[in-house]
Amino acid sequence: MRLNLLKFVSRLKFLSQARRLELYPPFFLMRIKVLEIADNWERVRLKLPLNMVSKNMGGSMFGGYQAALSDPIAALACVKRYPGSDVWTRHHELDFIKPGDSDLELRFEFPAQVDEQIHADLAKKGRSTPTFEYAFYRQDGQLCTRIRSTVAIRPEGYLSDVGSCSE
């Protein structure tokens, strides 16, 4: 039997949603802090600290850290909002605008119009593939990295029916 740490941590209901996210093993190792998380994941703010492990050779935040933290956020929001669906990140891109030379804040918001479109898609087609835009900001408030993440939302059991390397 394979131990899935995300599922294990997510089942620790005595911990807050924020604390469970901070304890997710990859995030725990990155030392992220939840600054804000709405119950329905309408708004999420996470702190990604700049430290000796997360710094690249130029002294700014390693892009891989930003990618690792930002990748699952939109998918996790969709899992929370559309229970009973299989959800995964289908495409994820980062545009590094300015050096991340301080702690970074990830700011994610779930737009109402995207939620409406997803509901319409699920009702009509039983699936949806929305794209979310969010970003990392430096401590001085400057935009550091733009993120575009496309999420696949499919009927429960879809992944086991087609395998993990399909659409």
C-alpha positions in Angstrom: 0.0 0.0 0.0 1.4 3.4 -1.1 1.3 6.2 1.4 0.1 9.5 -0.1 1.3 12.2 2.3 -0.9 14.9 0.8 -4.0 12.7 1.5 -2.7 11.8 4.9 -2.1 15.5 5.9 -5.4 16.6 4.3 -7.2 14.1 6.7 -5.8 15.7 9.8 -9.1 17.6 10.5 -7.9 18.8 13.9 -5.5 21.1 12.0 -6.6 24.2 10.2 -6.7 24.3 6.4 -3.8 26.7 6.5 -1.7 24.5 8.8 -2.4 21.4 6.7 -1.1 23.3 3.6 2.0 24.4 5.5 2.7 20.8 6.6 2.4 19.3 3.1 5.9 17.9 2.8 7.3 19.9 -0.2 5.8 23.1 1.2 7.1 22.3 4.7 10.6 21.9 3.3 10.3 25.3 1.5 9.1 26.8 4.8 6.0 28.5 3.2 3.6 30.4 5.5 -0.1 30.8 4.8 -0.9 34.5 5.1 -4.5 34.1 4.1 -6.7 31.3 2.8 -10.5 31.6 2.3 -12.6 28.5 3.2 -13.6 28.2 -0.5 -10.2 29.0 -1.8 -11.6 32.2 -3.4 -8.4 34.0 -2.2 -5.0 32.5 -1.2 -1.9 34.4 -0.1 1.3 32.4 0.7 4.8 33.6 1.8 7.7 32.0 0.1 10.9 32.9 2.1 14.2 33.8 0.5 16.9 31.9 2.3 20.2 30.2 1.6 18.5 27.2 0.2 16.0 29.0 -2.1 18.6 31.5 -3.5 20.0 31.0 -6.9 23.6 32.0 -7.8 22.5 35.6 -8.5 21.1 36.0 -5.0 17.4 35.9 -6.0 14.7 33.3 -5.6 15.3 30.1 -7.6 12.6 29.8 -10.3 12.1 26.2 -9.4 10.9 27.2 -5.9 8.4 29.5 -7.4 7.2 26.9 -9.9 6.9 24.2 -7.2 4.8 26.4 -4.9 2.6 27.9 -7.6 1.9 24.7 -9.6 -0.7 23.0 -7.4 -2.5 26.1 -6.1 -5.1 26.5 -8.9 -5.7 22.7 -8.9 -6.1 22.6 -5.1 -8.6 25.5 -5.3 -10.6 23.5 -7.9 -10.5 20.3 -5.8 -11.9 22.3 -2.9 -14.7 24.0 -5.0 -15.7 21.1 -7.2 -15.7 18.0 -5.0 -16.1 14.6 -6.7 -13.9 15.6 -9.7 -10.5 14.5 -10.8 -8.3 17.7 -11.0 -4.7 18.2 -12.1 -2.5 20.9 -13.6 -2.5 20.6 -17.3 -0.2 23.5 -18.3 1.8 25.8 -16.0 4.0 28.7 -17.1 5.9 31.4 -15.3 7.1 34.8 -16.6 9.9 36.1 -14.5 9.5 39.9 -14.6 11.9 41.1 -11.9 14.4 39.3 -9.6 12.9 37.8 -6.5 15.4 39.4 -4.2 13.2 39.2 -1.1 10.6 36.9 0.4 7.9 36.5 -2.1 4.1 36.6 -1.7 2.0 34.4 -3.9 -1.4 36.0 -4.5 -4.2 33.8 -6.0 -7.8 34.8 -6.5 -10.6 32.7 -8.0 -12.4 35.0 -10.4 -16.2 34.8 -10.3 -16.4 34.7 -14.1 -14.1 31.6 -14.2 -16.3 29.9 -11.5 -19.4 30.6 -13.6 -17.7 29.2 -16.8 -16.5 26.1 -14.9 -20.1 25.4 -13.6 -21.5 25.9 -17.1 -18.8 23.6 -18.7 -19.4 20.9 -16.1 -23.2 21.1 -16.5 -23.0 21.0 -20.3 -19.9 18.8 -21.0 -19.0 17.2 -17.7 -15.5 18.7 -17.9 -13.7 22.0 -17.9 -10.2 23.3 -18.6 -10.0 26.8 -17.1 -6.9 29.0 -17.1 -6.0 31.0 -14.0 -3.6 34.0 -13.8 -1.9 34.9 -10.5 1.5 36.2 -9.4 4.4 36.4 -7.0 5.1 39.9 -5.5 8.3 41.0 -3.8 8.2 42.5 -0.3 8.4 46.0 -1.8 5.1 45.2 -3.5 6.6 45.0 -7.0 5.3 42.3 -9.4 8.0 39.6 -9.6 6.6 36.7 -11.5 3.4 36.2 -13.6 1.8 32.8 -13.6 -0.7 31.2 -16.0 -2.0 27.8 -14.9 -4.4 25.7 -16.8 -6.3 23.1 -14.8 -8.1 20.0 -16.0 -11.4 19.2 -14.2 -12.8 15.9 -15.1 -15.4 13.4 -13.8 -14.4 11.4 -10.8 -12.6 8.2 -12.0 -11.4 9.8 -15.2 -7.8 9.3 -14.4 -8.1 5.6 -13.6 -10.2 5.1 -16.8 -7.6 6.6 -19.2 -4.3 6.4 -17.4 -2.2 9.2 -16.0 -0.5 10.3 -19.2 -3.6 11.2 -21.3 -5.5 14.4 -21.8 
